[in-house]
Amino acid sequence: YILVLHQGFPYFAIHLFTGMVVVHYFGETWNGGTRSIWQNQALVKKMRMPREVFPVSAMVVAAYHTFPQVLVLVICCLFIGWSITWTSLAALVLGLSILITFSAALAIFFSAVNVFYRDFQNIVGTIMQFMHFLVPMIYPFERIYAAHVDHPVLYQIYVANPVAQSVMLLQRFFW
């Protein structure tokens, strides 16, 4: 209400909550995956096993924690008269594919780097503080698109963010 971002935007709450769910899953996967090998260092030293198991298990735990949020989102969407089309299903599949692949890749890469340089877990936490503003969650994408004429390089950087693309695709599915 203070920034007047909701005016002229139907179902802004669904738009906002979809972005929150996606960012929560991404953040929990990336943070948990980055710390996973270091937190299980005693197990890593004792057993011979693929180290990728730990970041992937962090991703599965993040999906388990995100499921109740998705359930609430689906119930709210059904309550307002949500209808699923083939285009929205394609957006769901593509959005989830981007989100899961990018989250897993970052979790695995940063977990390996975090073994050698433990400060990377703090860097990931700092980046995640800004993630809410790097995706079209709090504001509609139309505001970013309107600025693409004046700031084309910043617009290209913003659109190159896979999490932003995933948020927009999943908003298309739920909204």
Helices and strands as residue ranges (DSSP letters): H 12-39, H 41-46, H 53-79, H 86-116, H 120-130, G 131-133, H 141-146, H 152-159, H 162-174
